[in-house]
């Protein structure tokens, strides 16, 4: 026999654990009612804090521990100290401990409130569709699963301990970490039963009756076919049952990990137009159909009968097509941003209603930005003299359509500049691209103006190997506005973002939550109803970056990362589309200039108190201000506010250039 010291922090006594379970005890260790799978399949779930957790992210861990959770559970309350102790003892040894809530009824807020009261600082994964817990075979609250990340097999399943002497989970972890067999792999748990509705006989029978023609095809037509069609952006077309059946395992995995459809915003925060996400019912229908064998069944195969082909121009024939100069992208290396400029084809000013892009090399073109350049302005040097956008592109956002009676004015003459971000992908290609523009009719004028601005942070600094580095920035809205949409943008290390509003009275509301940012898809999230932004409000953006080796897209976790154009550098960039409430197309304002006055403060003001303390100063600008701080702090309150900041910027050479004043357009 080998003695094993169980940590007293677990509230357990010294016990002797034999190399193999005694026969008398083994007879009492009943087999769980639901079988344990040979392997735990990957899943991605949103946590109670609104972030995302991917199980297979922890493939480099020594072990993963999942504990079944429920709000109000007496078992969880009783085990809270031991769970915290397990986390404290085994996290340094490479073990990831998490709670899994498969009740399908508990809210995130309730889970967070209770966890705080119990002193639990563990991720709580909200398994709202019960797919993760069901696949694992979970049955009871407080049931513990110890998983081997090298095989994703469950090496122990049962209670955390027996409340007195036997530390089942700790013993299993010790054995797994030491590379030894786990002596006791299954022990009957005693917590409250979790009701998995899909395990009933009626539900199981219903899964066998899911119809490809009646149930699956409509989901594909509604949520998938726009990309998965001939000439579409997806790598294969869903052009019939045979193709769907062949990709069924991939579809199941993509749905369980929330990679498809590519719609990153949190379903529990905000409401959006053209929502591309699957509903809970659609998710379960697809997954259960595939798990039941993806049978063809009766009925016509509309995917095969109707040829779905991506249109040349999704919005119809454009009024004007702008050919952006072609560019040869090398097979490897770094391509600096390209800034082609061309003459404006408009001979008279027009109001832009919509735009769409056609890109020949989607793998290579990261984004296209554009801007109108007035006559006589410097055409070179990037975006310094740009005005309003004249169409653009990112993967997943090929078209931009203005709301009814809203437009962007494009004057006649001058030039149009484009910013082209090309990324080599292994072979030399010639990239060609076009922008199609759609205008209001000649002589027709929209009633309202759409504005664009960004919440950016040029001073981000991400430490080497940082797994969850947080940065924040904001924009002050000096006048009342309506917010229509937002685009979240970072690079390879971006993993999370949210957008919140802080009202003048100090209350806050989350507007957009992106639990898992995907660099490969850049979406414009348009609110179902515009968001009212009262004068004096702040729009606050938060980004979290993963510069660790666990980020498979990370080029080099050993480097400190700062703002930069290239994808291996980073960005903090939330683009907003809004309008000023009292602005019309006929009577335009210069409110954007007022907004720009506090923009740099918003980039550095970490505690969001509308002024800069000396320890918040960042970058070269901060270094230049620091010697003048005491002089700038005129009221001696320990911070530089917006009024005190203005003379500093006037003194600074090479201060940030303001955007051109908005184009004034007379009513027609």
N, C-alpha and C positions, 0 to 999 in steps of 0.2 A: 504494500500500500504506500501511496505517496501523499504526504500532508500538503495541503494548499491553504495559504492564509487568505481569507476573504476580507476585503477592506472593511474596517470598522465604520467607515463613512457610510456604508450601505445600511447600517443599523443591524448588522448580522453578527452572530457569534462565530468564534473559531470553530471550524468543523473539519472533519476528515472526509475526503472524497476519494473513493476507490477508483482504480483505472477503468473498471467496468461496473455498470449498475448492478446492485445486488438483486438477486432473483425475486426476493420478496417485494422490493419496491417496484421493480419493473412490472410486476403483475398488476400493481395499482395504477400504473401510468397508462390510462386509457387512450386509445387512438382517437384523435379528433374526428368529429362527425363528418367533416368535409375534407377530402383528401388534399394533401400538400402537393403542389405541382412539382414536376421535375426541375423546372426552371421558372424564376419570376421574370415575366416579360417586362420590357421597359415601359415606363409611363412618364408623362410630364403632368404635374398638377400645380395649381396655384396655391400658395400658402395663405395662412390667415393674415399675413402682413401684405398680401397682394403681389408677392414675388413668385418666381417660378422655380420648381425643383424637378430636375430630370434624374431618375433613379440611376441610369447608367453613367451619369457624370462622375459617380464615385467609384469607377472601376479600378482606380489606383488605391482605394482604401483597403485597410486590413479586413474590415467587415462593415456591413451596414445593418443597423438595428432599426426595425420598424415596430412601433408599439401602437396597437389599436386604441383609438381615443374617442371619447364622447363628452360633450359638455354636461356637467352635473353628475358625472359618474363618481360614485363613492370609491370605486376601485382606483381611479386615477388620482383622486384626492389623497387616498391612503398611500399610494405609491410615489407621489410627487417628490418627497425628499430622496427616496432611493433612485428615482430616475435622474434627478439632478446630480446625485453622487456618481451614478454610472457614467453620465456624460462627462463629468469632471475628471474621472479616473481614466476613461478610455479614449476620449478625444485626442489627448497627447500621444496616444499609441496608434493613431491612424484609424480610429473607428468613427463612423458617422451615425449619430443617433437622431431619429426623427419620429414624430407622432403622425399617425395616419387616421384621419377621421372619415369613415365611410358611412356615417349615419344618414347622409343625404338630407338632413334637416337642420343641422347646426349652422349658425351663421359665423362668418369670420369674426365679427365684432364680439360675439359671445365667447368664442374660443380664445380670443386675445385677452379679453377682460378676465376670464377665469385663469388663464395661464399666468398672467401678471399677479393675481391674488395668490396663486400657489407657488410663486417663485420659479416657474418653469420657463427656461429660455431656449426651448427646443423648437425647430421648425414644425409647424402643424400643417400637414398636407391635407387639403380639402378635396376628398374624393367624391364630389357631388354626384357623379354618375355611377358610383359604386363599382366601376370596372376594375380598378386596381385591387381593392380588397377582395372582390369576388374571385379574381384570377388567382390570388394568393391562397384562397381557401379559408380566409379569416372567418371566424364565427363569433368571437366574444370581445367585448371591451377589455382592455389591459392585456390581451394576448400579445406575446412578444415573438417576433420573427428575427432570427439572426441569419444573415445572408452572406454567403461567400461571393465576393465580387469577381473572383476569377472564373467561376462557373455560373453564378447567379442562382445557385441551389440554396435551399433553406437547410441549414445545418442544425438549427434548433428552433422548435416551436412550442410555446407553452407560457406559463407564468414567469414573471421576472424572478421571483423567489417563492419560497413556501412560507414566508412571513416569520421564519425563526432561524433555521440553520442552513437550508440548502439554497445557494445562490445559482440557480440554473443558468440564467443568461450570462452571468459573469464567468462561470465555469466554461460555458460554450465558447465565449470570446477568448479566454485564455488558451484553450485548446486550438482554436482556429488560428490565432496569432502565432502560436508555437508550431504550427504545421502538423498538429496531431489530430487523430480522430476525436470527434465529440462523443463523449461517453453516453450522454443521455440526450437524444435528439428530439423526443416528443414527450410532453407531459400535458395532461388535460388541464386546460384553463378553467377558471371558475367565475369570470366576470359576466356581466349581463349580456344576453344574446343580442347580436346585431341583426336586424331584419334586412336581408338581401332579397328584394322583391323578385329579382330575376331567377331565383333558385326554386320558386314554386313550380309545381307540376304544370299548372296552367301556363306560366311564362315559358317554360321549356317547350311545351307543345306549340306555343305561338311562334317561337323562334323557327321551328321547322316549317312553318307556314308562311314565313316572309317571302314575298313574291318579288323576283327580279323585275318583272315587267311592271307590276303595280306599285312596289315600294322603293326599289333601288334606282330604277331609271329616272324617276322624277327628281330624286336627290342629286343625281349626277348632272341632269339637265340644269337644275337650279344653281348648284354650287361648284361644279367641276368643269363643265363642258366649255366655258368661256376660255379656259386655258388649255384644256385637254381636247383639242380638236385639230384637224389638219391645218397646218400653218400657225398653230397657236404657240404660246410661250412655253408650254409644258413639253417635256421630252418625249411623251407618247400621247397618242390620241385614244380616247375612250370611244372607239368606233364599233362596239358590239360586245356581246356577252363574253366571247372568247378572250378578248383583250382584258376586260374587267376581271374575269376569273383568273387569268394568268398573273395579274398584278394584285390579286386579293390579299396575300400576306403582307405586301408592301403597303397597301391601302390601310389595313388594320393597324400596322405599326405607326403609320403617319398620322392616323386619327387618334390613337392612344397617346401619342407624344405631342399632339396638337401642332404638328408641323403643317398640316394641310386641313382645310384651305388656308393659304397664307394670309391670316388676318390676326394681327398681334394684340389688338386691344382687348382689355378685360371685359367680358360680357356683363359683369356685375357693376361696372362703372360707366355711366353715360349711355346714350342711345345715339346711333349713327345711321345715316343714309347708306343705302347700298351695302348693308351688312353682309359680308361674305362668309361669316362663320357658320358652322353647323349648329343647329339647335341640339339640346340634350337628346331629344327623341331621335333626331337624325343620326347622331353619333351612335346611339345604342342600336338602332336599326342596322346600320352598316356593319358594326362590329359583330353583333349577334348573328347576322346573316352569314358573314364570313366564317365565324366559329362553328356554325351549323353545317358548313361544307360548301357555301356559296352555290347552292343548287340553282339550275336554270329555271325549272318549273314551267308553267304554262304561260301563254300570252305572247304578244308580238315583241320583237326586239327593236324598239324604236331607234336605239343608238346605231343599229346596223342599217335600218331601213332609210333613215334620214342622214344624208351626208352633211356633216357639220364642218364648215370651212371658215377660218378666220377671215373677216373682210379686210380688204386692202386699207380702207379707212373706216374705223368703227363708227365714227360720227357722220358718215356720208362724205360726199365729195367736198373738199374744202373750197373756200372762196379764194384763198391764196396758198400756194405751196412754196415754202422756202427751202431751197437745197443748201444744206450746210456742207461746206467743202469736205471732200473725202480725205481720209487720213490713213496712212499705212502704219499699223500697230505692230511693233516688233514682237518676236516670240517671247522675249524675256527682257528683264531690265525694268527701269523706271521711266515712265513717260510723264513729263511735266504737264500741268494743265495747258491746254491749247485754247487760244482766244481768237478764233476767226471773226472777222468783221466784214459785213457786206452792206451794200446800199439798201436802204429801205425801199421796198417795191411800191409803197403806197404813194399815190400822187395827190391824195387828199386824206385828211384825218378820218379815222374810222374807230368805232367802238368795238372792242374785242369781246365776243360772247363765249368762245370756247377755243381750245387748241388740242391737237393730238400729235403724237410723234410716231414716225416709222424708223426703226433702227435695224440695220442689217446684221450687226454683230452684237447680239445681246450679251454674250459672255464677256465682251471686251468694253462695252460702254457702261460705265458706272452711273453717270448722270450727265444731263445737259441743262445748263441754266442760260437765261437770256436777259437782255435789257435794251431798251431804246436809248440811242445816243443822239442828243440834239445836234443840229448843224453847228459846225465850228468847234465842237468839243473834241478833246483828245480821244482818238479812236484806240490808242494803244494803252498798254499798262493795266489790262484787266478790267475790273468792274467799277473803277473809281467814278466814272461819269455816267453810269447807267441810270436810267429811269425805270419805268414799269416793265414788267415781264412780257415777252412776246413768245410765250410757249416754252415748254421744257419737257424733261423726261427723267424718270428713274424707273428701275425695274418694278413692275407692278402698278405704276402710275403713268400710263401712257397718255391719258386724256385728262384735261381739266375743263370743267363746264361751270360757267358762272350761274348763280341763282337767277331766277326771273327778275327782270328789270334792274339788273346790276351788270356793270361792265367795266372794262379798263380801256382808257383812251390811248390810241396809238397815233401820234401826229404824222403828218406827211413829211417827206424829206428826212435828212439825217441818215443815221445808220442803225443797224441792229448788230449787237455784239453777242457772241455765245461763249460760254465756258464749257469746254469739253474735258471730261475726266475719262481717260482711257486706261485700262488695266490689262497688260499682257497675260495670256493664258496658255502659253506653250507652243503656239504656232503663229507665224506672221500672217496677218490678214489685212485686207483693205476694208476699212469701215466707211459705210455710206449711211447717211441719215437725212431725214426730211422732217419739217414741222409744217403741219396743216393748220391754217387759221380760219376761224369762222366768225364773221362779223354781223352786227346788227345791219339791217337794210340801209341803203343810202338814205341819208336824211333822217334816219331813225336814231333816237338818243335814249339810252336807259335813264331811269330816274335817279339811280344811286351809283355810288362809286365803291369799288372794292379796293382795299389797301392790303399790302403785304409787309411783314416785318419779321424779324427773327429774335428769339431768345437765344443768345449765343454766350459762350464763355471761352474767351481766347486764352485764359490763364490756367486751364486745366493742367494738372501735373499728377500723373498716375505712377505710384512707386513700383519698383520691380517686384514681381511675384505677388502683387496685391490681388486677392480673390474677389473683393467686393469694395472697390474704392468709390466713394460718393462725391459728387460735385453738384453745385446748385447755382442757378442764376435766375434773374427775373427782369421783367419790364414793367415800368410804371405806366399806367394809363391816366394821363392828365385830364382827359375828357371822356364823356360817356361814349361807349362803343358797343357793338354787337360782334361777337366772335363766331365765325362760321366754320372754321376748320383748323386743323393742325397737322403738320408732318414732323415725325420724329426721325432724327438722323444722327447716327454715330458711325464708327467704323468697326473693325474686327473685334475690338475689346468691349464694345457696348453690349450690355446684357439687359438693362432695365431702364425704364424712363416713366415719369409721370408728369402731368401738367395740372396745377392747382390754381385756384383763384383765392387771394386774400382780400376780403372786402374792407372798405374803410373803417368798419367797426372792429376789425381784427379777426372776425370769424373766417374760416377757410372751408373750401369745398373742393374735392378732387374732381377734375373734369375728364381726364384721360389717364388710364393706367395701362402700361405695357409691361406685363409680367416677364416676358422673354422677348427682347428685341432681336430681330433677325436682319442682319446686314444685307441679306440677299433680296429682301423685299422692302421697298419704300412705299408706304401707302399714305394717301391723304385721307384723314379721318374727318368726315364732314358731319357735324352735329345734326341730328334730326330736326332740332329747333335751335336757332342761333342763341348763344349764351349772352345774357346781359352782363356787361362789364361797367359798373358805375364809375364815375370819375373818382380818382384817388385809389383805385384798386391796383393790385399787383397780380400779374400772371407769373407764376413761379414754376420753373422746370427743374426736375431732378434727374440726374443720370447716375447709373452705377456701372462701373467698368470691371471686367475680369481680366487681369494681366497675369493670371496664373497658368501653370502647365495644364490645368484641367480644362482650359478653354481650347478646344481643338482648332479654332481659327487663329489662335495667337501666334504671330510670326516669331516672337522672341520674348519670353516672360522675364528675362534677366535685365531688360532695358527699362529705364524710366521713360514714360511716354508723355509727350506734350501735344499741343494743337499742331496740326499739319495737314496739308492737302492730300497727301498720299494715304492709301488705305491702311498701310502699316503704321501710320501715325494715328491721331485721333481727332474727333470733333465732338462738339456739344452744340447742337443746332436744331432748334424747334421752330419751324416756319409757321407763322400765323397768317390767316386771311381773315380780315375784319373790316368793318366800316364804322366811321364816326356817325353817331346818331343824327347829328344836325347837319351833316354834309350831304349835298346832292351833286349830281353830275354837273348841273348848271352853276352851283355855288360851292366851289371847292375850298378846302381849308389847308392850313400848314401845321396841323396838330402833330404830325409825325416829327416835325422838328422839335417840338416840346418834349416828345417822348425820348428823343435821342440824347437829350441833355443829361439824363440820369442812367443811360445805358451802361456806361463803364462802372458806375457805382454798383449796379445790379450784378455785374460779373464778379466783383470782389467781396461784396457784402455777405459774408457767410452766415451771420446771425439774422439777416434780413430785418435790420432795424432802420434802414434808410440812411445810414451814414457809415463811414469807414473808420474803424479803429486802426491804430498803427499796425497791429499784428495781422490785419486783414489785407494789407497792401501786397500786391503780387506782381511778378514779372518786372520787366524793365521800367514800365510805368510806375509801379510801386516803388522801385528803387529810386526813381527820380523824385517822387513825391516825399519820400521818408525824411530827407533832411529839411524839408520845408513844412513838415507836419505841424509843428507847434505854431508857426506863423499862420498856416492856413486855418487852424482851429480857432477862429476868431472869437467864438463865444466860450472857449475853454471848457467844453463839456466832454472832451476826450474823443471826439469824433468829427469827421469832416462830412457835412451834409451837402445837399445839392447846391445850395446857394454859395457855400464856401468852396465848392469844387470848381465852379465856373471860372474864377480868376486863375486858378492853378492851370487849367487847360489853356487859357489864353497865354500864359507864361511859357508853357511847354512848347518847344519847337517840335514840329512833326506830329502834333496832336492828331487824333482821329479825324479824318475828313468827313464832313457831314454829307449826307446824300443830297443830290440835286433837289431843289424845290419842286413840288408837284406841278405838272404841266397845267396851266390855266386854259380852260376851254370855254369858249362862249356858247351859250345855249343857241340851238338852231331853231 
